[in-house]
């Protein structure tokens, strides 16, 4: 991640946005998501008003500008892939927001409603044995933006995840989730792509031995260009096999690299 940080705007006084939750950071990886990023941020802020961190992968469609105008902090991703964005974002959060007790993740394509975030956070607050809460897309196969083949593939990969990684979840690859910061402070992700979700599941469930809860969510048609491809399913499968053969372990608490220290860009 580059050292360039763009601070977002603040909430206008008199709005219906709830009080700022400085102990919660929501990470939004984004690549060419100008058509949906503003709606995602507004919805998240209306739901729980956390710190919103958008990790922008050199989008050339104005994604970064729209995110900043919507009140998010925008940082530029130095690598490629969703997994790399998550890894760089976590390093940033550990350095800049040490007070954060909860870290959430949501896709930038408007497919996930933000309304469940409050309940997800409440579960983590009140149930110490739970390390992560995931949104279960109960209507995945009936979603207009996703084919039956996608839903079948999702179920098959989920079955493999359960069988060889011992992670029993209805929707293990959901892009909406929230985790306790102390559950992943010693996690060093290796995934670069869409395999990041199964790696996170494995770490929370098997390395930290914490429960993972699921809450129902109505999945929506995506806004903008589809990013997930067939080859991404193969990448996910390879990651699950790798974890089964060489189980990940917790590492020492990561120290932020010098290049992650932000320099505020003056407007």
C-alpha positions as CSV (number, residue, x, y, z in Angstrom):
1,X,0.0,0.0,0.0
2,X,1.3,3.4,-0.9
3,X,1.9,6.1,1.7
4,X,-0.8,8.2,0.1
5,X,-3.9,8.7,2.2
6,X,-7.0,10.8,1.3
7,X,-9.2,11.7,4.2
8,X,-12.9,11.6,3.7
9,X,-15.5,14.2,4.5
10,X,-17.3,14.3,7.9
11,X,-21.0,13.7,8.4
12,X,-23.0,16.9,8.1
13,X,-24.6,18.0,11.4
14,X,-28.3,17.3,11.7
15,X,-28.2,14.2,9.6
16,X,-29.7,10.9,10.7
17,X,-26.3,9.2,10.7
18,X,-25.6,7.5,14.1
19,X,-22.7,8.5,16.3
20,X,-19.3,7.6,15.0
21,X,-18.0,4.1,16.2
22,X,-14.2,4.6,16.5
23,X,-13.8,1.1,17.6
24,X,-15.0,-0.4,14.3
25,X,-13.3,-0.2,10.9
26,X,-15.0,-1.5,7.7
27,X,-12.7,-2.4,4.9
28,X,-13.9,-2.0,1.3
29,X,-11.6,-3.4,-1.3
30,X,-12.4,-1.7,-4.6
31,X,-11.3,-1.9,-8.2
32,X,-13.3,0.1,-10.8
33,X,-16.4,0.3,-8.6
34,X,-17.3,4.0,-9.3
35,X,-21.0,3.0,-10.0
36,X,-21.6,1.5,-6.6
37,X,-19.0,2.6,-4.1
38,X,-20.8,5.7,-2.9
39,X,-24.0,3.8,-2.2
40,X,-22.1,1.2,-0.2
41,X,-20.3,3.8,1.9
42,X,-23.5,5.7,2.6
43,X,-25.3,2.5,3.6
44,X,-22.6,1.4,5.9
45,X,-22.4,4.8,7.6
46,X,-26.2,4.9,7.9
47,X,-26.2,1.5,9.6
48,X,-23.4,1.9,12.2
49,X,-21.2,4.8,11.1
50,X,-17.8,3.2,11.6
51,X,-14.5,4.2,10.1
52,X,-14.7,3.3,6.5
53,X,-11.4,2.4,4.8
54,X,-11.5,1.9,1.0
55,X,-8.5,0.2,-0.5
56,X,-8.4,1.4,-4.1
57,X,-6.5,-0.7,-6.7
58,X,-5.5,2.1,-9.2
59,X,-9.1,2.5,-10.5
60,X,-9.3,4.8,-13.5
61,X,-13.0,5.4,-13.2
62,X,-13.2,7.8,-10.3
63,X,-13.7,5.2,-7.6
64,X,-11.3,6.9,-5.2
65,X,-12.9,10.3,-5.7
66,X,-16.5,9.0,-5.1
67,X,-15.3,7.1,-2.0
68,X,-13.6,10.2,-0.6
69,X,-16.6,12.4,-1.3
70,X,-18.8,9.8,0.5
71,X,-16.8,10.1,3.7
72,X,-14.3,7.2,3.5
73,X,-10.6,7.2,4.0
74,X,-9.0,6.1,0.7
75,X,-5.7,4.4,0.4
76,X,-4.0,3.1,-2.7
77,X,-3.2,-0.6,-3.0
78,X,0.3,-1.4,-4.0
79,X,-0.3,-5.0,-5.1
80,X,-3.2,-6.6,-7.0
81,X,-6.0,-8.9,-5.9
82,X,-8.6,-8.9,-3.1
83,X,-6.4,-10.9,-0.7
84,X,-3.6,-8.4,-1.1
85,X,-6.0,-5.5,-0.5
86,X,-7.2,-7.2,2.7
87,X,-3.6,-7.8,3.9
88,X,-2.5,-4.2,3.2
89,X,-5.6,-2.9,4.8
90,X,-5.1,-4.9,8.0
91,X,-1.5,-3.6,8.3
92,X,-2.9,-0.1,7.9
93,X,-5.6,-0.6,10.5
94,X,-3.1,-2.1,13.1
95,X,-0.9,1.0,12.6
96,X,-3.4,3.8,12.3
97,X,-6.3,2.5,14.4
98,X,-5.0,0.6,17.4
99,X,-8.2,1.2,19.2
100,X,-10.2,-0.8,16.7
101,X,-11.9,-3.8,18.4
102,X,-13.9,-4.9,15.3
103,X,-13.0,-5.1,11.7
104,X,-15.6,-5.6,9.0
105,X,-15.3,-6.4,5.3
106,X,-17.8,-5.7,2.6
107,X,-17.7,-5.8,-1.2
108,X,-17.9,-2.5,-3.1
109,X,-20.6,-3.7,-5.6
110,X,-23.8,-3.1,-3.6
111,X,-24.6,-6.8,-3.4
112,X,-24.7,-6.8,0.4
113,X,-27.0,-4.6,2.5
114,X,-25.3,-3.0,5.5
115,X,-28.3,-3.3,7.8
116,X,-27.0,-6.5,9.5
117,X,-23.7,-4.9,10.6
118,X,-25.2,-3.7,13.8
119,X,-26.4,-7.2,14.8
120,X,-23.0,-8.7,13.7
121,X,-21.1,-6.3,15.9
122,X,-23.5,-7.0,18.8
123,X,-22.8,-10.8,18.5
124,X,-19.1,-10.1,18.8
125,X,-19.6,-7.8,21.7
126,X,-21.7,-10.2,23.7
127,X,-20.4,-13.6,22.8
128,X,-16.6,-13.9,23.6
129,X,-16.4,-17.4,22.1
130,X,-17.3,-16.0,18.7
131,X,-14.5,-14.7,16.6
132,X,-16.3,-13.8,13.4
133,X,-19.8,-13.3,12.0
134,X,-20.5,-13.9,8.4
135,X,-23.5,-12.9,6.3
136,X,-25.2,-15.9,4.8
137,X,-26.7,-15.2,1.3
138,X,-29.8,-17.2,1.6
139,X,-31.1,-16.3,-1.9
140,X,-27.8,-16.8,-3.8
141,X,-29.0,-19.0,-6.5
142,X,-32.1,-16.9,-7.2
143,X,-30.1,-13.6,-7.5
144,X,-30.4,-12.1,-11.0
145,X,-26.8,-11.2,-11.2
146,X,-25.6,-14.8,-10.5
147,X,-26.2,-17.9,-12.5
148,X,-27.2,-21.3,-11.2
149,X,-23.7,-22.5,-12.1
150,X,-22.2,-19.9,-9.7
151,X,-24.5,-21.0,-6.9
152,X,-23.6,-24.7,-7.5
153,X,-19.9,-23.9,-7.6
154,X,-20.2,-22.0,-4.4
155,X,-21.9,-25.0,-2.7
156,X,-19.3,-27.4,-4.0
157,X,-16.4,-25.3,-2.8
158,X,-18.2,-24.9,0.5
159,X,-18.5,-28.7,0.9
160,X,-14.8,-29.1,0.2
161,X,-14.0,-26.4,2.7
162,X,-16.0,-28.3,5.3
163,X,-14.6,-31.7,4.4
164,X,-10.8,-30.9,4.3
165,X,-10.6,-27.7,6.3
166,X,-13.2,-28.6,9.0
167,X,-15.0,-25.3,8.5
168,X,-18.8,-26.0,8.5
169,X,-20.5,-22.9,7.1
170,X,-23.5,-22.3,4.9
171,X,-21.8,-19.4,3.0
172,X,-18.1,-19.5,3.7
173,X,-17.2,-17.2,0.8
174,X,-19.5,-14.3,1.7
175,X,-18.1,-10.9,1.1
176,X,-19.8,-9.4,4.2
177,X,-18.3,-10.3,7.5
178,X,-17.0,-8.9,10.8
179,X,-14.3,-10.1,13.0
180,X,-12.9,-9.3,16.4
181,X,-9.5,-7.6,16.0
182,X,-7.9,-9.6,18.7
183,X,-8.8,-12.8,16.8
184,X,-6.7,-11.8,13.7
185,X,-3.9,-9.6,15.1
186,X,-1.5,-12.4,14.7
187,X,-2.8,-13.5,11.3
188,X,-0.5,-13.0,8.3
189,X,-2.6,-13.6,5.2
190,X,-1.0,-15.4,2.2
191,X,-3.8,-15.2,-0.2
192,X,-3.7,-12.6,-3.0
193,X,-7.1,-13.2,-4.6
194,X,-10.6,-14.4,-3.8
195,X,-9.2,-17.2,-1.7
196,X,-8.8,-14.7,1.2
197,X,-12.2,-15.6,2.7
198,X,-11.4,-19.3,3.1
199,X,-8.0,-18.5,4.6
200,X,-9.7,-16.2,7.1
201,X,-12.3,-18.8,8.0
202,X,-9.6,-21.4,8.6
203,X,-7.6,-19.1,10.8
204,X,-10.5,-18.0,13.0
205,X,-12.0,-21.5,13.3
206,X,-8.9,-23.8,13.5
207,X,-6.0,-21.7,14.6
208,X,-7.7,-19.4,17.1
209,X,-10.4,-22.1,17.9
210,X,-13.2,-19.5,17.9
211,X,-16.7,-20.0,16.7
212,X,-18.1,-18.4,13.5
213,X,-21.7,-17.3,13.5
214,X,-23.8,-16.6,10.4
215,X,-26.7,-14.2,9.9
216,X,-29.1,-14.2,7.1
217,X,-28.9,-11.5,4.4
218,X,-30.8,-10.8,1.2
219,X,-28.3,-10.9,-1.6
220,X,-28.7,-8.2,-4.3
221,X,-27.8,-7.9,-7.9
222,X,-24.3,-6.4,-8.3
223,X,-23.7,-2.9,-9.6
224,X,-20.9,-2.5,-12.1
225,X,-18.5,-4.9,-13.8
226,X,-18.4,-8.5,-12.6
227,X,-14.9,-9.5,-11.2
228,X,-15.2,-13.1,-10.2
229,X,-14.2,-15.6,-12.8
230,X,-14.0,-19.4,-13.1
231,X,-10.3,-19.4,-12.5
232,X,-10.9,-17.8,-9.2
233,X,-12.7,-20.9,-8.1
234,X,-9.6,-22.9,-8.9
235,X,-7.5,-20.5,-6.8
236,X,-9.9,-21.0,-3.9
237,X,-9.7,-24.8,-4.3
238,X,-5.9,-24.7,-4.3
239,X,-5.8,-22.5,-1.2
240,X,-8.1,-25.0,0.7
241,X,-5.9,-27.9,-0.4
242,X,-2.7,-26.1,0.6
243,X,-4.2,-25.3,4.1
244,X,-5.1,-29.0,4.5
245,X,-1.6,-30.1,3.7
246,X,0.3,-27.2,5.4
247,X,-2.0,-25.8,8.1
248,X,-1.4,-22.0,8.8
249,X,-0.2,-20.9,12.2
250,X,-0.4,-17.7,14.1
251,X,2.6,-15.4,13.8
252,X,4.1,-12.7,16.0
253,X,2.1,-9.5,16.1
254,X,2.9,-7.8,12.8
255,X,4.8,-4.5,12.9
256,X,3.6,-2.1,10.2
257,X,6.2,-1.6,7.4
258,X,7.6,2.0,7.2
259,X,6.0,2.5,3.8
260,X,2.5,2.1,5.3
261,X,2.9,5.2,7.5
262,X,0.5,7.6,5.9
263,X,1.2,11.1,4.7
264,X,-2.0,13.1,4.5
265,X,-2.6,14.5,1.0
266,X,-3.6,18.2,1.2
267,X,-6.6,19.1,-0.9
